[in-house]
Amino acid sequence: MKGASIALGCALLLGNAGAHAQQHQTCAGPQLGTWALRSFTTEDLETGERTDLLGEHPSGYLSYGPDCRMYAILIKDNRKGPAAFVPTDPEKAELYSGLIAYAGSYTIDGDKVSHHVDASWNQAWTGTGLDRHDPGPSVQDRRQLPAHSYDAREKR
């Protein structure tokens, strides 16, 4: 009976996620698909100083779906794995510091892509919005993603 309860719980959760996604409009455009992260650069707007926040060669993915849902999984360059399958507390902290992961819905308005975070590796981000600005032509007119933090990409 316990197995049936677990299966029912999973089915309810999946059904609820589908219902939540249906509340959003349908999205179309060149942003659709899964994009491989090739760099993650931040810029101090006052000084113009640029920083490779996750190292020179981070890895990860950013995906935009036609249901207006998105996810981002970003991993620091040269992230060291734990010595065993179950990491120690210091190893957990190091692994956590080399990860950014979140999911939610997204909207596009001109050159701004807004991520509306529903779930995150950092609970402080959950329920917030993250805006990405594209310094070039409108997102709808481009074959690449906005360049704010996801600098150079290739579609997968």
C-alpha positions, 0 to 999 in steps of 0.5 A: 500500500505504501508504494501505491501512496508514493505513486499517487503522490507523484501523480498528483505533483505532476498533474499540479505542475501541468495545471500550473504551466497551463495558466501561462500563455504560449510562448514562441520565438528564437529563445525556445530550446536548450542552450549550453552555457559557455560563459557567465559574465557579470558587469559592475554598472558603475565601474564597467568591471567584468567578472567571470563569476563561475570561472573561464569555462563554466558548464550548464544549460538554460532552457526555454519552453513553449509553455513559457517555463524555463530552467537554468543549471549553471556549474562553476569551472573546475568544480571538484567532485566529492571523494565518495558518493555521499559528500562530507559537510565541507564537500557539500558546501564547496559543491553548493558554492559552485552551483546556480540552479532555478526554474520558473516561468518567463516573459519577454518584453522588447530586450528584457527577458524576465525569469519568475523563479518558482524553485531555486537552489537558493531559497531567497530567490524563490518567488522573485524575478530575475531580469536579463537585458539584451544590449542588441536588437530585440530578442524576437529579432535575434537567433541568440539569447540575451547577452547579459549573463549568458554571454556566448552560447550554442543551441543544443 
